[in-house]
Amino acid sequence: MPSGFFNSGPGFLRRRCSYHRFSPVGMSCIPYLRKNPMQFALVAHDFQDDGALERRLACREAHLQRTRALAAQGGFLSGGAILDASGKMVGSNAHFSFPDRAAFDAWLEAEPYIVGRVWEKIEISEVRLFNPAA
């Protein structure tokens, strides 16, 4: 069993979370109670080898499911695929909101595009997004 994980019963593998005692694998417990959460911009460029697009497509549903769950918690703000001139997906860009960088890094540890070797180069910057309603 990987480090930091424990078996909580048949079919229920969980991992330790820095904010709570345990969280389901692939879903970190991330409290969005901080008054001023940090915002991050992520730009990720895919590997360019022959199997890169196939790996992306194989991981895509797990990536989207996890991103939808984060969006429901308020942590995913916007994003999508980066396309080349022919319309092929070659990377990703996204905006996130997390209590701090450590929480964001912890969430990224289980990102299917990282675990599945889709993203080769990842750039992360702290940002402050414009809110037109403010």
N, C-alpha and C positions, 0 to 999 in steps of 0.2 A: 504494500500500500504506500502511495507517495507520502512524503513528509508533510505533516500538518493536516492530514486527513484522518477520519475515523469512520468506522462502520456503525451506523445507528439502527441497523436492522436490515431485513431482506430488501435488497434493491435501493437502499438509501445510504449512499456514500455522501458524507458531509465534510466540510473543511472548516478549519478555525478561521474566525474573522476578527480583525483588529478592533471592531466596534462592539461586537456581541460575542458570546461564547462560540457559536457555531452558525454556519449558513449552508444552504444547499450548494453542491458543487456547481460551478459556473455562474452562480448568482451571489455576489457579495452582499452582506447586510450593510447598506449605506444609508445612514440617517440623513435626510435632507432637512434637518432642523436648524442648521447653522444659519444665523441671520444674514450673513454675507458670504455665500458660497463662492468658491473660486471657479472661474471659467477657463476652459482650455480649448485651444485649436489643435487638432491633430491632422497632419498631412502624412500619408503613408504611401510609399511607392512599392509596387509589387516586384517580386523576383522576375527576371526576364528569361529564365530558362524555358525549355520546351514544354515542361509540365506545369508551368505557373498558372495558366488560365484554368486548366483542369482542377488544380488544387483549389483555386478561388471558387469555382463553381461547386466543388464538393463540400466546401465549408460554408457556402453562402447562406443556406437556410438556418444553420445554427447561429451564424453571425447575426442575421436579421432577427431571429427570435430573441436573442439576448439583448439586442439593441432596442427592440420594441418593449421588452420588460423594463429596461433602464429608462426609456422615454416615459413609461407609465409612472415611474417614480420621480420624474422630473430631472433626471441626470443627462439624458440625451436631448440636445437642443436642435440640431440640424446636421445635415450631412448627406453624402452620397458618393458615387463612384467618380473617379477621374478617368476621362476617356482620352484615347489617342486620336490622331487625325482620321482613322478609319472607324471610330466608334467603339473600339475594343476597350474593356475595363482594364486599366493599368495601375490603379491606385485608389485611394480613398481620402476624403476630407470630411472632418466632422467637428462639431462644437459640443462640448460637454460642460456640465456643472457638477462639481464635487466639493465636499467640505474642505479638502486640501489635496495637495499633490500626492501624498502617500496613499490616500483613499483611491485616487484615480489610478495610480500605479498598481495597487492591489487588484482593482477591477480589470485592468489590462492583462494581468498575469494569465487569466483564463480566456482571453479573447481568441475565438477560433481562428482568426486570420493571423494571429501571432503563433499560436500553438501549431497550426497547420502549415506553417511556412509559406504564407501568401504574401505578407508584408516583409520586404527586405529592409527598407530604410524608413524610419519613423521619426518625424519631427514633431515635437510638442512644445507649444508656447502658451504661457498664461496670457489671457486676453480679457478685455472688458467689452462685451458686445453692446452695440447700440440697441436701445429699447425705444422704438418709435412711439409707444404708448405712454412713456414716462414724461 
